[in-house]
Amino acid sequence: MTKGKRFFIFFSSAGIMTFFLIFTLSARSDKPFDKYMQWTPNQKVISNILERTNPKNEVFPKRVDLLESTKQKVEKLNVTELEVLHSLREGDVEFFHELTLPRQKPKQYYILIGIGEVEYFVLTEVHHNYSDIIDFGIAED
């Protein structure tokens, strides 16, 4: 058997097995792809803001509070707190923004979220057991 045939057989069988693996994992009810795709830096930060993990690796939601001044800004822009909290899960962390300070205690992140057709920014402080939204407004281009 030539090298070409060996490579063809190897890569075709690897492709078939990859397809089979992806198909079986995507059909499962516990959605392992959703779990394993949270390795990107953006997803890790969002997860750190919204969730906490105990020593047994059980995940619990964190308390996310809006400061009084932030609540007033949210009401002034005709947005509800619930819309802000729900859209935060799909937000984009701006790692190179001047207000993102991941090395300070508590960590601070500038996040862009979309509510309807408008893009807003959220400035969060991340503590161990809770997170605070310290600023909110319309994002500037």
N, C-alpha and C positions, 0 to 999 in steps of 0.2 A: 504494500500500500504506500502511495506517495505521500509526501508532506502535505500537499494541497488537499488531498482527500481527508487526511487526519484533522487538519484545521477546519475543514468544512463540517465534518461530523461533530467535532468538539463544539464549535460555535453555534451550530444549528441546535444541538441538544441543550446547550446553555441558554439559548434564546427561548426554546420551548419551556424549559423549567422556570425561567424568569417570568414568562407570560403566565404559567400555571400558578406560580407563587403570588403574583400580583392579583390575579383573578380571585384566588381563594381568600386572600387577606382583605380584599375590598368587599367581599360578600358577607363577611362576619358582622354580627350584630354589635360587638364591642368596639368596632371602628379602630383597629390598631394603627392605621395610617394617620389618623388625626393625632394620636398620642405620639407617634414617632416622628412626626413632621414639626414638632415644637422645639427643634434644636437650633433654629435660627436666632440670632441675637435679638431681633425685634420681638419674636414670640417669647423669648426668655424674660425680657423686661416686662412685657405686658402680663405675663404669668406671675412675675414677682410683684407687680402692683396689685393684681386682683386675687391672688391665691397664696396660701402658705402651706408648707408641708411639715408634718410632725416627724419625730424620729422613726416612726413605723412606715414612712413614705405614704401616709394617707394625706390627701389633698383636701383642704378646707377653704372656703371663700374668706377673703379678708374684708374687714370693714373699710369702706371707702367713704370718707367724709368730705363735704364741701365747707370751706370756711364761710363765715357770714358775708364777707365782701364778695366772695365768689358766687354765693347764692344770689346776691343782688345783681351781679353781672349776667348771670344765667337768666334771671327773670326779665331783665332789661332787654335781652336779645330774643325774647319770646321762645325760649327753649326750656324744656323741663329737665329736672335733675335725672330722671329715669332715661331720657334720651341720651344724655351725656354719658351715663354709666354704661348703657348698652353699646353705644358706639365706641367706647374706649377699648373694647375687646378687639375691634377691627382697626385700631389706630396705627399710625406709622410713627415710630420713635425717630426723632431727628437727633442722631448721635453727634453731629458736628455743629449743632446750634450752640450759641454762647450761653444759653440758660440750662443746658444739659450738663449736670455736674455729677457724674457717677462715682467719683472718688471721695466725695464729702459725706459726712454723716449728718443727717439722713440724706440718702441719695435723692437727686432731683432730676426729672426728665421732662423734656419738652416734646409733646405728642400732638400730631395733627390728626384730627378726626373729621369725618364728614357726616353731617346731619342734613338730610334732604339734598339740596343742590349747593349748600354753603359749606365751606371748609373752615373749621374752627381750630384753635389751639387749646391745649390743656397743659398746665404746668402742675406736675405732681411731686410730692415728697413721699418717699417710700420708707416706712418704718418697719420694724420686725413684725408687729401684729396688726398693723393698720396702715392705710395710705390716706394722705390728705391731698385734695385738689386745691391748690393755693392760688391759681389764676386761671381765667377762661376768657376767651374773646375770639373775634374773627381773625383768621390767619392772614397775614400780609404776604403778598407775593414777592 
